[in-house]
């Protein structure tokens, strides 16, 4: 539920900016963690990643093409979500070497042809980010209540698995520590035989376990697990995802 660069650029603060995405179109779905306004050519060392960086190019105007290329590369290495350059004060157009460097690294590079109030951009983006976070907290709280009620009500493993499948929007397989299937909850469009075959393939592969309250993804990411207990998840191919729940749910 994070805010993407694409969604940030659609906020009212950018409405009159006459913006143009010059490079990195495939990266517009990157998550924006924060907005930062900076004119320093060596700002990359101070960033943490996920920033939507706003600049008028004041610190880039007189440093030369090679330094501007390095500037873009350093931002990409720092993991910024995107670079937004306001034109007019320092550049009539974004220097070609910056566009090429951004394209080579897949970094979203956006030009604003009209003066834009960066303070409004910052306020609106941060407000949208916080709103998404509150929505996520509300959803997590609702899921926790659902699973707590199931457990207190003496729900069966099958009921819990079906509720988990609905919560994550994927088929679910529960196995014990010996990798034997204890139960499962398929979803429409996924045959049981296909689900179990994919799960068997995943179960034979090695992967790192994660702490209680999280699930592990094969792409290296992690996400909170619904309800209580820990788990592990993997994309098992063919558009379906199987989840391995903690044995705490079967004891």
C-alpha positions as CSV (number, residue, x, y, z in Angstrom):
1,X,0.0,0.0,0.0
2,X,3.0,2.3,-0.4
3,X,2.8,5.4,-2.6
4,X,4.4,5.0,-6.0
5,X,6.3,7.6,-8.0
6,X,3.5,7.4,-10.6
7,X,0.9,8.2,-7.9
8,X,2.9,11.0,-6.4
9,X,3.2,12.7,-9.8
10,X,-0.6,12.6,-10.1
11,X,-1.1,14.7,-6.9
12,X,-2.6,18.2,-7.3
13,X,0.7,19.9,-6.5
14,X,2.0,18.7,-9.9
15,X,-1.2,19.6,-11.8
16,X,0.1,22.8,-13.4
17,X,3.7,21.8,-13.7
18,X,3.5,20.5,-17.3
19,X,5.6,17.6,-16.2
20,X,7.3,15.1,-18.6
21,X,8.9,11.8,-17.7
22,X,12.2,11.8,-19.6
23,X,13.7,8.5,-18.4
24,X,13.0,5.5,-16.2
25,X,9.3,5.0,-17.2
26,X,9.6,1.4,-16.1
27,X,10.5,2.6,-12.6
28,X,7.4,4.7,-12.0
29,X,5.9,2.1,-9.7
30,X,8.8,2.4,-7.2
31,X,7.7,3.2,-3.7
32,X,8.3,6.7,-2.4
33,X,9.4,6.7,1.2
34,X,9.9,10.4,1.6
35,X,10.4,13.7,-0.4
36,X,13.6,15.7,-0.2
37,X,14.5,19.0,-1.7
38,X,18.2,19.4,-2.4
39,X,20.5,21.5,-4.6
40,X,23.8,19.9,-3.5
41,X,25.6,17.9,-6.3
42,X,26.9,15.4,-3.7
43,X,23.6,14.9,-1.9
44,X,23.5,11.1,-2.7
45,X,25.8,10.4,0.3
46,X,23.2,11.8,2.7
47,X,20.2,9.8,1.3
48,X,18.8,6.6,2.6
49,X,16.9,5.4,-0.4
50,X,13.3,5.7,-1.5
51,X,13.3,9.5,-1.7
52,X,11.6,11.5,-4.4
53,X,14.3,14.1,-4.9
54,X,13.3,17.6,-6.0
55,X,15.8,20.1,-7.4
56,X,16.0,23.3,-9.6
57,X,19.4,22.2,-10.8
58,X,21.2,25.1,-9.1
59,X,24.0,22.9,-7.9
60,X,24.3,21.2,-11.3
61,X,24.5,24.1,-13.6
62,X,28.3,24.8,-13.4
63,X,29.8,21.4,-12.6
64,X,30.1,20.0,-16.1
65,X,28.6,17.1,-18.0
66,X,30.8,14.4,-16.4
67,X,29.9,15.5,-12.9
68,X,26.2,15.6,-13.8
69,X,26.4,12.1,-15.1
70,X,28.0,11.0,-11.8
71,X,25.3,12.8,-9.9
72,X,22.6,10.8,-11.5
73,X,24.5,7.5,-11.1
74,X,25.1,8.2,-7.4
75,X,21.4,8.9,-6.9
76,X,20.6,5.6,-8.6
77,X,23.2,3.8,-6.4
78,X,21.6,5.5,-3.3
79,X,18.3,3.9,-4.3
80,X,16.3,7.1,-4.8
81,X,12.7,6.6,-6.1
82,X,13.0,9.4,-8.7
83,X,14.5,12.7,-9.6
84,X,12.4,15.7,-10.4
85,X,14.0,18.7,-12.0
86,X,12.2,22.1,-12.2
87,X,13.2,23.9,-15.4
88,X,13.5,27.7,-15.9
89,X,15.9,29.0,-13.3
90,X,19.0,27.0,-14.2
91,X,18.2,24.8,-17.2
92,X,16.0,25.4,-20.2
93,X,15.9,21.6,-20.5
94,X,17.4,18.7,-18.6
95,X,20.9,18.1,-19.8
96,X,21.1,15.2,-22.3
97,X,23.8,13.5,-20.3
98,X,21.5,13.3,-17.3
99,X,18.7,11.9,-19.3
100,X,21.0,9.2,-20.8
101,X,22.5,8.3,-17.4
102,X,19.0,8.0,-15.8
103,X,17.8,5.9,-18.7
104,X,20.8,3.6,-18.4
105,X,20.1,3.1,-14.7
106,X,16.3,2.9,-14.9
107,X,16.0,6.0,-12.7
108,X,12.7,7.9,-13.2
109,X,13.7,11.4,-14.3
110,X,11.0,14.0,-14.4
111,X,11.1,17.5,-15.9
112,X,8.8,20.3,-14.7
113,X,8.4,22.9,-17.3
114,X,6.5,25.4,-15.0
115,X,7.4,26.7,-11.6
116,X,6.2,24.4,-8.9
117,X,5.8,25.0,-5.2
118,X,8.0,22.3,-3.7
119,X,6.6,22.9,-0.3
120,X,3.1,21.9,-1.6
121,X,4.6,18.8,-3.3
122,X,6.3,17.9,0.0
123,X,3.2,18.4,2.1
124,X,0.9,16.5,-0.3
125,X,3.2,13.5,-0.8
126,X,3.9,13.2,2.9
127,X,0.2,13.4,3.7
128,X,-0.5,10.7,1.1
129,X,2.2,8.4,2.5
130,X,0.9,8.8,6.1
131,X,-2.6,8.1,4.9
132,X,-1.5,4.9,3.3
133,X,0.3,3.9,6.5
134,X,-2.8,4.5,8.6
135,X,-4.9,2.4,6.1
136,X,-2.3,-0.4,6.5
137,X,-2.5,-0.2,10.3
138,X,-6.3,-0.4,10.2
139,X,-6.1,-3.4,7.9
140,X,-3.6,-5.2,10.1
141,X,-5.7,-4.5,13.1
142,X,-8.8,-5.8,11.4
143,X,-7.0,-9.0,10.3
144,X,-5.6,-9.5,13.8
145,X,-9.2,-9.3,15.3
146,X,-10.5,-11.7,12.7
147,X,-7.9,-14.4,13.5
148,X,-8.2,-13.8,17.3
149,X,-11.9,-14.4,17.1
150,X,-11.4,-17.5,15.0
151,X,-8.9,-18.9,17.5
152,X,-11.0,-18.0,20.6
153,X,-14.0,-19.5,18.9
154,X,-12.4,-22.8,18.4
155,X,-12.2,-22.6,14.6
156,X,-10.8,-25.6,12.7
157,X,-7.5,-25.6,10.8
158,X,-9.6,-25.5,7.6
159,X,-11.5,-22.4,8.7
160,X,-8.2,-20.6,9.6
161,X,-6.6,-21.5,6.3
162,X,-9.6,-20.3,4.3
163,X,-9.5,-17.0,6.3
164,X,-5.8,-16.7,5.7
165,X,-6.2,-17.4,2.0
166,X,-8.9,-14.6,1.8
167,X,-6.6,-12.2,3.7
168,X,-3.6,-12.6,1.5
169,X,-5.4,-13.2,-1.8
170,X,-3.5,-16.5,-2.5
171,X,-3.8,-20.2,-2.0
172,X,-2.5,-21.4,1.3
173,X,-0.8,-24.7,2.3
174,X,0.0,-25.6,5.9
175,X,2.8,-28.1,6.6
176,X,4.5,-29.5,9.6
177,X,8.2,-29.5,10.4
178,X,8.6,-32.7,8.4
179,X,7.3,-30.9,5.3
180,X,4.1,-33.0,5.3
181,X,0.9,-31.2,4.2
182,X,-1.5,-30.7,7.1
183,X,-4.1,-28.7,5.3
184,X,-4.7,-26.3,2.4
185,X,-7.0,-23.7,1.1
186,X,-7.0,-23.3,-2.7
187,X,-8.6,-20.4,-4.5
188,X,-10.7,-20.2,-7.6
189,X,-8.8,-20.9,-10.8
190,X,-6.1,-22.9,-9.1
191,X,-6.5,-26.7,-9.2
192,X,-5.7,-28.6,-6.0
193,X,-3.3,-30.9,-7.8
194,X,-1.4,-27.9,-9.2
195,X,-1.3,-26.1,-5.9
196,X,0.1,-29.2,-4.1
197,X,2.6,-29.9,-6.9
198,X,4.0,-26.4,-6.7
199,X,4.1,-26.5,-2.9
200,X,6.0,-29.8,-3.0
201,X,8.6,-28.2,-5.3
202,X,9.0,-25.3,-3.0
203,X,9.2,-27.4,0.1
204,X,12.3,-29.1,-1.3
205,X,14.1,-25.9,-1.8
206,X,16.2,-24.2,0.9
207,X,15.3,-20.8,2.2
208,X,15.9,-18.6,5.3
209,X,13.3,-18.6,8.0
210,X,12.2,-15.3,9.5
211,X,11.1,-14.2,12.9
212,X,7.6,-14.5,14.3
213,X,5.0,-12.2,12.8
214,X,6.5,-12.1,9.3
215,X,6.5,-14.1,6.1
216,X,9.5,-14.6,3.8
217,X,9.4,-14.0,0.0
218,X,11.7,-15.7,-2.5
219,X,12.6,-12.2,-3.9
220,X,14.3,-11.5,-0.6
221,X,11.5,-9.3,0.8
222,X,9.4,-9.7,4.0
223,X,5.9,-8.8,5.0
224,X,3.9,-9.0,8.2
225,X,1.9,-12.2,8.5
226,X,-1.8,-11.9,9.2
227,X,-2.9,-12.8,12.7
228,X,-0.6,-14.4,15.2
229,X,2.3,-16.8,14.3
230,X,5.0,-16.7,11.8
231,X,5.3,-18.0,8.3
232,X,7.1,-18.3,5.0
233,X,5.9,-17.6,1.5
234,X,7.1,-18.1,-2.0
235,X,5.9,-17.5,-5.5
236,X,5.6,-21.0,-6.8
237,X,5.3,-20.0,-10.5
238,X,2.4,-19.9,-12.9
239,X,0.8,-16.9,-11.2
240,X,0.0,-18.7,-7.9
241,X,1.6,-18.2,-4.5
242,X,1.8,-20.8,-1.8
243,X,2.3,-19.9,1.8
244,X,3.9,-22.1,4.5
245,X,2.4,-21.3,7.9
246,X,4.2,-21.7,11.2
247,X,3.8,-25.0,13.0
248,X,2.6,-23.0,15.9
249,X,-0.8,-23.2,14.2
250,X,-0.8,-27.0,14.2
251,X,0.5,-27.8,17.6
